[in-house]
Amino acid sequence: MNTVNMLGFTAEGSLYSTRVHYFERGTLVQGGATVQPAQIGILDPCLLGPNINVAWQSFHDGRRGVVVVTGSNFAGRTPVRVQFDNCSSAFPELGSTTTNTCGQFTILHTCTCGGPPITVTARDSSGNSANGTVRQNC
């Protein structure tokens, strides 16, 4: 029988009987030996597709505020059209910006307080889009 050794590790040597089950993350120390969990690879955020984060910041007058939209995973260096619904009128309001080389952007848009939540849609010139909603807390 051939045994495969990897840096002092053998499959037979790693098997032992136990009555204890370990489910916790972190480092396990038992009987003077330290066991480290395997490293999990970092998830590439670009695999998630385009997304936006929509936040609200009230002005001190209590009647208006600004919608802050940050986007990521859009096409790099492309124009982005941002539509704000339920902002200050019954009609959609438009804003525009351009992504950086990494496909990220930030845009601010002033809106009035009150009314239904503001719905935001961002679409770049390559056809990528994302939606988000925010409530105005005035």
N, CA, C and O of each residue as an XYZ file, in Angstrom:
552
protein
N       0.836     -1.175      0.000
C       0.000      0.000      0.000
C       0.882      1.239      0.000
O       1.831      1.326      0.779
N       0.577      2.196     -0.865
C       1.331      3.437     -0.918
C       0.660      4.483     -0.046
O      -0.566      4.601     -0.049
N       1.435      5.225      0.682
C       0.924      6.306      1.520
C       1.404      7.625      0.933
O       2.589      7.789      0.644
N       0.479      8.564      0.758
C       0.840      9.875      0.236
C       1.096     10.797      1.416
O       0.234     10.969      2.277
N       2.274     11.384      1.453
C       2.632     12.311      2.526
C       2.706     13.726      1.976
O       3.291     13.966      0.920
N       2.106     14.658      2.703
C       2.195     16.075      2.336
C       2.625     16.844      3.568
O       1.845     17.011      4.506
N       3.831     17.301      3.570
C       4.359     18.115      4.660
C       4.034     17.533      6.030
O       3.569     18.238      6.926
N       4.284     16.250      6.175
C       4.066     15.614      7.468
C       2.622     15.241      7.730
O       2.278     14.906      8.864
N       1.786     15.285      6.750
C       0.368     14.979      6.905
C       0.063     13.663      6.211
O       0.433     13.473      5.053
N      -0.606     12.754      6.901
C      -1.099     11.532      6.263
C      -2.584     11.415      6.566
O      -3.038     11.796      7.645
N      -3.327     10.895      5.624
C      -4.769     10.761      5.800
C      -5.080      9.850      6.981
O      -5.983     10.143      7.765
N      -4.345      8.748      7.119
C      -4.593      7.831      8.216
C      -4.328      8.508      9.560
O      -5.040      8.265     10.535
N      -3.312      9.347      9.604
C      -2.958     10.015     10.851
C      -3.953     11.080     11.265
O      -3.979     11.482     12.428
N      -4.776     11.547     10.328
C      -5.715     12.608     10.663
C      -7.033     12.068     11.188
O      -7.859     12.844     11.671
N      -7.256     10.762     11.110
C      -8.508     10.165     11.563
C      -8.348      9.636     12.976
O      -7.401      8.908     13.273
N      -9.272     10.005     13.839
C      -9.288      9.473     15.184
C     -10.717      9.513     15.687
O     -11.541     10.259     15.159
N     -11.013      8.734     16.682
C     -12.361      8.678     17.244
C     -12.554      9.806     18.242
O     -11.651     10.144     19.007
N     -13.746     10.378     18.219
C     -14.075     11.421     19.182
C     -15.561     11.380     19.471
O     -16.357     10.945     18.639
N     -15.923     11.833     20.645
C     -17.340     11.940     20.989
C     -17.774     13.403     20.986
O     -18.918     13.711     21.319
N     -16.884     14.290     20.619
C     -17.163     15.727     20.618
C     -17.264     16.212     19.187
O     -16.455     15.824     18.344
N     -18.250     17.059     18.896
C     -18.409     17.648     17.572
C     -18.070     19.130     17.655
O     -18.505     19.819     18.578
N     -17.314     19.610     16.715
C     -16.891     21.004     16.718
C     -17.541     21.729     15.552
O     -17.382     21.323     14.401
N     -18.278     22.808     15.845
C     -18.954     23.574     14.817
C     -18.535     25.037     14.831
O     -18.907     25.783     13.926
N     -17.802     25.451     15.792
C     -17.452     26.856     15.962
C     -16.305     27.247     15.046
O     -15.406     26.452     14.773
N     -16.353     28.506     14.569
C     -15.239     29.024     13.770
C     -14.128     29.475     14.689
O     -14.375     29.841     15.837
N     -12.924     29.451     14.199
C     -11.808     29.940     14.987
C     -10.743     28.874     15.126
O     -10.608     27.993     14.277
N      -9.995     28.966     16.201
C      -8.901     28.046     16.448
C      -9.307     27.063     17.537
O      -9.863     27.460     18.562
N      -9.034     25.801     17.320
C      -9.326     24.751     18.289
C      -8.016     24.294     18.908
O      -7.072     23.941     18.201
N      -7.970     24.304     20.221
C      -6.808     23.781     20.925
C      -7.286     22.620     21.769
O      -8.133     22.786     22.646
N      -6.739     21.435     21.502
C      -7.135     20.232     22.234
C      -5.900     19.384     22.442
O      -5.190     19.055     21.492
N      -5.653     19.037     23.671
C      -4.520     18.164     23.987
C      -3.186     18.764     23.582
O      -2.268     18.029     23.219
N      -3.057     20.089     23.637
C      -1.804     20.737     23.314
C      -1.571     20.956     21.835
O      -0.578     21.582     21.464
N      -2.462     20.459     20.965
C      -2.303     20.635     19.515
C      -3.276     21.715     19.036
O      -4.411     21.772     19.510
N      -2.855     22.555     18.122
C      -3.694     23.617     17.570
C      -4.157     23.232     16.179
O      -3.362     22.809     15.340
N      -5.455     23.384     15.944
C      -6.028     23.082     14.634
C      -6.607     24.373     14.071
O      -7.465     24.996     14.696
N      -6.148     24.769     12.910
C      -6.650     25.975     12.240
C      -7.642     25.568     11.152
O      -7.380     24.615     10.418
N      -8.786     26.274     11.027
C      -9.699     25.959      9.925
C      -9.077     26.352      8.596
O      -8.210     27.224      8.536
N      -9.526     25.700      7.532
C      -9.010     26.010      6.204
C      -9.390     27.437      5.834
O     -10.457     27.919      6.213
N      -8.528     28.102      5.102
C      -8.801     29.466      4.676
C      -9.837     29.445      3.556
O      -9.718     28.694      2.588
N     -10.843     30.279      3.712
C     -11.882     30.389      2.694
C     -11.510     31.541      1.782
O     -11.174     32.625      2.260
N     -11.567     31.326      0.481
C     -11.231     32.370     -0.479
C     -12.186     33.557     -0.373
O     -13.349     33.393     -0.004
N     -11.703     34.721     -0.688
C     -12.504     35.932     -0.650
C     -13.385     35.966     -1.889
O     -12.903     35.764     -3.004
N     -14.680     36.221     -1.694
C     -15.624     36.290     -2.799
C     -15.364     37.553     -3.602
O     -15.310     38.646     -3.038
N     -15.205     37.418     -4.894
C     -14.982     38.551     -5.788
C     -16.279     39.327     -5.928
O     -17.245     38.782     -6.464
N     -16.353     40.604     -5.462
C     -17.601     41.365     -5.543
C     -18.054     41.597     -6.978
O     -19.228     41.883     -7.215
N     -17.151     41.479     -7.928
C     -17.550     41.665     -9.331
C     -18.471     40.549     -9.807
O     -19.195     40.718    -10.788
N     -18.448     39.413     -9.119
C     -19.327     38.315     -9.490
C     -20.773     38.594     -9.090
O     -21.688     37.926     -9.573
N     -20.986     39.567     -8.219
C     -22.321     39.875     -7.740
C     -23.101     40.728     -8.719
O     -24.319     40.841     -8.581
N     -22.462     41.324     -9.686
C     -23.142     42.191    -10.643
C     -23.285     43.599    -10.096
O     -22.893     43.875     -8.962
N     -23.852     44.496    -10.911
C     -23.979     45.877    -10.479
C     -24.933     46.011     -9.295
O     -25.938     45.305     -9.214
N     -24.611     46.917     -8.382
C     -25.497     47.172     -7.241
C     -25.357     48.610     -6.796
O     -24.339     49.255     -7.047
N     -26.399     49.113     -6.125
C     -26.362     50.467     -5.583
C     -26.770     50.444     -4.122
O     -27.554     49.598     -3.692
N     -26.231     51.380     -3.373
C     -26.628     51.637     -2.000
C     -27.258     53.021     -1.985
O     -26.647     53.982     -2.453
N     -28.471     53.136     -1.455
C     -29.191     54.407     -1.449
C     -29.390     54.837     -0.006
O     -29.917     54.073      0.803
N     -28.970     56.061      0.325
C     -29.090     56.584      1.687
C     -29.725     57.971      1.648
O     -29.722     58.633      0.611
N     -30.270     58.405      2.784
C     -30.923     59.707      2.912
C     -30.217     60.514      3.980
O     -29.907     60.000      5.055
N     -29.957     61.805      3.679
C     -29.368     62.729      4.650
C     -30.224     63.977      4.680
O     -30.301     64.695      3.683
N     -30.886     64.256      5.833
C     -31.762     65.429      5.953
C     -30.953     66.707      6.072
O     -29.873     66.726      6.662
N     -31.500     67.791      5.493
C     -30.959     69.118      5.720
C     -31.518     69.628      7.045
O     -32.490     69.078      7.563
N     -30.907     70.676      7.591
C     -31.334     71.211      8.884
C     -32.675     71.931      8.811
O     -33.291     72.172      9.849
N     -33.146     72.281      7.611
C     -34.424     73.003      7.507
C     -35.629     72.095      7.726
O     -36.743     72.591      7.897
N     -35.431     70.766      7.725
C     -36.513     69.830      7.976
C     -37.458     69.623      6.807
O     -38.411     68.851      6.919
N     -37.217     70.294      5.687
C     -38.107     70.172      4.530
C     -37.450     69.465      3.355
O     -38.133     68.963      2.462
N     -36.136     69.428      3.358
C     -35.412     68.833      2.230
C     -34.268     67.969      2.739
O     -33.908     67.985      3.916
N     -33.719     67.222      1.806
C     -32.562     66.398      2.117
C     -31.901     65.965      0.824
O     -32.286     66.392     -0.265
N     -30.918     65.126      0.959
C     -30.194     64.661     -0.216
C     -30.186     63.135     -0.234
O     -29.964     62.481      0.785
N     -30.431     62.593     -1.411
C     -30.317     61.153     -1.623
C     -28.879     60.886     -2.071
O     -28.406     61.482     -3.040
N     -28.197     60.003     -1.375
C     -26.820     59.653     -1.703
C     -26.840     58.251     -2.320
O     -27.235     57.285     -1.666
N     -26.416     58.148     -3.568
C     -26.403     56.867     -4.275
C     -24.957     56.508     -4.573
O     -24.244     57.265     -5.231
N     -24.527     55.349     -4.087
C     -23.206     54.834     -4.413
C     -23.389     53.529     -5.176
O     -24.146     52.655     -4.754
N     -22.703     53.404     -6.285
C     -22.823     52.219     -7.122
C     -21.488     51.521     -7.285
O     -20.430     52.141     -7.184
N     -21.551     50.229     -7.538
C     -20.330     49.458     -7.797
C     -20.645     48.328     -8.769
O     -21.800     47.941     -8.950
N     -19.606     47.819     -9.378
C     -19.672     46.710    -10.336
C     -20.408     47.067    -11.620
O     -20.968     46.192    -12.281
N     -20.408     48.344    -11.976
C     -20.897     48.775    -13.278
C     -19.712     48.755    -14.241
O     -18.581     48.511    -13.820
N     -19.955     49.007    -15.514
C     -18.857     49.072    -16.479
C     -17.963     50.269    -16.140
O     -18.456     51.322    -15.735
N     -16.662     50.105    -16.307
C     -15.719     51.167    -15.988
C     -15.736     52.294    -17.002
O     -15.881     52.079    -18.206
N     -15.585     53.506    -16.480
C     -15.515     54.726    -17.300
C     -16.674     54.849    -18.293
O     -16.467     55.124    -19.475
N     -17.887     54.642    -17.799
C     -19.064     54.786    -18.659
C     -20.075     55.722    -18.004
O     -20.132     55.813    -16.778
N     -20.872     56.419    -18.814
C     -21.931     57.274    -18.267
C     -23.002     56.436    -17.577
O     -23.314     55.326    -18.008
N     -23.558     56.986    -16.500
C     -24.640     56.340    -15.761
C     -25.790     57.328    -15.647
O     -25.604     58.469    -15.223
N     -26.984     56.878    -16.031
C     -28.194     57.673    -15.851
C     -28.893     57.169    -14.599
O     -29.122     55.969    -14.449
N     -29.234     58.093    -13.695
C     -29.862     57.735    -12.431
C     -31.237     58.383    -12.385
O     -31.368     59.596    -12.548
N     -32.260     57.565    -12.161
C     -33.637     58.066    -12.106
C     -34.131     58.015    -10.671
O     -33.970     57.003     -9.989
N     -34.736     59.113    -10.208
C     -35.272     59.239     -8.858
C     -36.790     59.355     -8.960
O     -37.300     60.328     -9.515
N     -37.507     58.385     -8.437
C     -38.968     58.424     -8.415
C     -39.438     58.796     -7.016
O     -38.837     58.373     -6.029
N     -40.525     59.594     -6.918
C     -41.107     60.055     -5.656
C     -40.168     60.991     -4.902
O     -40.128     60.986     -3.672
N     -39.424     61.781     -5.640
C     -38.442     62.670     -5.018
C     -39.079     63.996     -4.610
O     -39.342     64.223     -3.429
N     -39.325     64.859     -5.571
C     -39.903     66.168     -5.277
C     -41.160     66.445     -6.088
O     -41.825     67.457     -5.868
N     -41.490     65.570     -7.012
C     -42.679     65.778     -7.842
C     -43.252     64.424     -8.245
O     -42.700     63.373     -7.918
N     -44.358     64.475     -8.953
C     -44.991     63.237     -9.426
C     -44.241     62.634    -10.601
O     -44.508     61.497    -10.993
N     -43.307     63.383    -11.165
C     -42.562     62.920    -12.338
C     -41.159     62.465    -11.931
O     -40.576     63.010    -10.994
N     -40.625     61.480    -12.628
C     -39.250     61.054    -12.326
C     -38.258     62.181    -12.566
O     -38.411     62.973    -13.495
N     -37.250     62.242    -11.726
C     -36.166     63.211    -11.890
C     -34.925     62.441    -12.289
O     -34.695     61.325    -11.823
N     -34.122     63.048    -13.161
C     -32.934     62.370    -13.685
C     -31.657     63.034    -13.204
O     -31.593     64.252    -13.033
N     -30.661     62.226    -12.993
C     -29.318     62.684    -12.705
C     -28.356     61.868    -13.552
O     -28.728     60.820    -14.080
N     -27.136     62.336    -13.683
C     -26.155     61.581    -14.455
C     -24.775     61.742    -13.847
O     -24.466     62.748    -13.209
N     -23.968     60.738    -14.058
C     -22.594     60.729    -13.576
C     -21.808     59.758    -14.455
O     -22.351     59.202    -15.409
N     -20.548     59.556    -14.137
C     -19.702     58.620    -14.874
C     -18.976     57.740    -13.872
O     -18.535     58.218    -12.828
N     -18.850     56.458    -14.184
C     -18.133     55.549    -13.292
C     -16.627     55.772    -13.396
O     -16.129     56.285    -14.397
N     -15.925     55.383    -12.358
C     -14.465     55.410    -12.420
C     -13.980     54.142    -13.126
O     -14.794     53.364    -13.624
N     -12.692     53.931    -13.171
C     -12.147     52.772    -13.889
C     -12.584     51.447    -13.274
O     -12.589     50.421    -13.955
N     -12.950     51.458    -11.994
C     -13.395     50.237    -11.317
C     -14.904     50.033    -11.399
O     -15.419     49.075    -10.821
N     -15.628     50.908    -12.102
C     -17.073     50.762    -12.227
C     -17.861     51.268    -11.037
O     -18.987     50.829    -10.804
N     -17.273     52.198    -10.274
C     -17.928     52.757     -9.089
C     -18.343     54.197     -9.348
O     -17.731     54.891    -10.161
N     -19.382     54.641     -8.658
C     -19.802     56.043     -8.747
C     -20.533     56.448     -7.481
O     -20.993     55.605     -6.712
N     -20.630     57.758     -7.278
C     -21.444     58.358     -6.220
C     -22.139     59.558     -6.816
O     -21.523     60.341     -7.539
N     -23.430     59.711     -6.516
C     -24.186     60.861     -6.984
C     -25.098     61.320     -5.852
O     -25.653     60.496     -5.126
N     -25.253     62.637     -5.702
C     -26.133     63.248     -4.710
C     -27.271     63.934     -5.443
O     -27.062     64.543     -6.492
N     -28.488     63.835     -4.887
C     -29.649     64.465     -5.520
C     -30.561     65.008     -4.424
O     -30.949     64.270     -3.518
N     -30.906     66.297     -4.502
C     -31.747     66.940     -3.502
C     -33.215     66.591     -3.731
O     -33.705     66.635     -4.860
N     -33.915     66.242     -2.643
C     -35.334     65.905     -2.697
C     -36.048     66.554     -1.510
O     -35.407     66.993     -0.555
N     -37.384     66.610     -1.580
C     -38.169     67.129     -0.466
C     -38.519     65.992      0.482
O     -38.503     64.817      0.114
N     -38.833     66.376      1.708
C     -39.202     65.387      2.717
C     -40.660     64.979      2.559
O     -41.451     65.695      1.945
N     -41.000     63.851      3.105
C     -42.374     63.364      3.082
C     -42.659     62.566      1.832
O     -41.851     62.506      0.905
N     -43.834     61.953      1.831
C     -44.222     61.169      0.672
C     -43.733     59.742      0.760
O     -43.134     59.330      1.753
N     -44.000     58.988     -0.303
C     -43.578     57.582     -0.314
C     -42.059     57.463     -0.417
O     -41.382     58.444     -0.723
N     -41.520     56.273     -0.164
C     -40.072     56.083     -0.292
C     -39.591     56.442     -1.696
O     -40.316     56.280     -2.678
N     -38.378     56.923     -1.769
C     -37.763     57.290     -3.047
C     -37.158     56.032     -3.658
O     -36.381     55.323     -3.019
N     -37.531     55.771     -4.907
C     -36.986     54.631     -5.639
C     -35.947     55.144     -6.626
O     -36.191     56.112     -7.347
N     -34.800     54.500     -6.657
C     -33.692     54.932     -7.506
C     -33.328     53.785     -8.453
O     -33.209     52.631     -8.040
N     -33.155     54.132     -9.731
C     -32.683     53.173    -10.729
C     -31.449     53.756    -11.407
O     -31.488     54.881    -11.906
N     -30.362     53.002    -11.428
C     -29.130     53.424    -12.095
C     -28.872     52.489    -13.266
O     -28.927     51.269    -13.117
N     -28.588     53.070    -14.443
C     -28.327     52.269    -15.640
C     -27.150     52.889    -16.378
O     -27.157     54.080    -16.690
N     -26.126     52.062    -16.659
C     -24.984     52.580    -17.406
C     -25.191     52.363    -18.903
O     -26.134     51.690    -19.320
N     -24.309     52.934    -19.693
C     -24.451     52.867    -21.149
C     -24.161     51.475    -21.711
O     -24.383     51.230    -22.896
N     -23.665     50.558    -20.867
C     -23.426     49.186    -21.302
C     -24.608     48.270    -21.002
O     -24.554     47.073    -21.282
N     -25.682     48.835    -20.429
C     -26.872     48.047    -20.141
C     -26.945     47.473    -18.736
O     -27.916     46.793    -18.404
N     -25.941     47.730    -17.902
C     -25.981     47.274    -16.510
C     -26.921     48.169    -15.720
O     -26.944     49.381    -15.935
N     -27.703     47.588    -14.803
C     -28.609     48.411    -13.999
C     -28.788     47.812    -12.617
O     -28.549     46.626    -12.393
N     -29.219     48.671    -11.691
C     -29.516     48.255    -10.321
C     -30.557     49.203     -9.751
O     -30.661     50.349    -10.189
N     -31.337     48.727     -8.764
C     -32.391     49.509     -8.136
C     -32.181     49.557     -6.631
O     -31.560     48.673     -6.042
N     -32.714     50.611     -6.025
C     -32.684     50.741     -4.571
C     -33.772     51.681     -4.117
O     -34.318     52.441     -4.916
N     -34.092     51.634     -2.825
C     -35.142     52.463     -2.238
C     -34.658     53.021     -0.911
O     -33.878     52.390     -0.197
N     -35.141     54.229     -0.596
C     -34.803     54.842      0.685
C     -35.998     55.648      1.179
O     -36.722     56.241      0.380
N     -36.207     55.671      2.499
C     -37.245     56.505      3.121
C     -36.612     57.815      3.563
O     -35.468     57.861      4.015
N     -37.399     58.883      3.418
C     -36.921     60.190      3.862
C     -37.256     60.336      5.341
O     -38.430     60.388      5.707
N     -36.254     60.400      6.179
C     -36.458     60.596      7.614
C     -36.177     62.052      7.945
O     -35.028     62.450      8.135
N     -37.222     62.828      8.011
C     -37.068     64.282      8.245
C     -37.578     64.655      9.609
O     -37.534     65.826      9.986
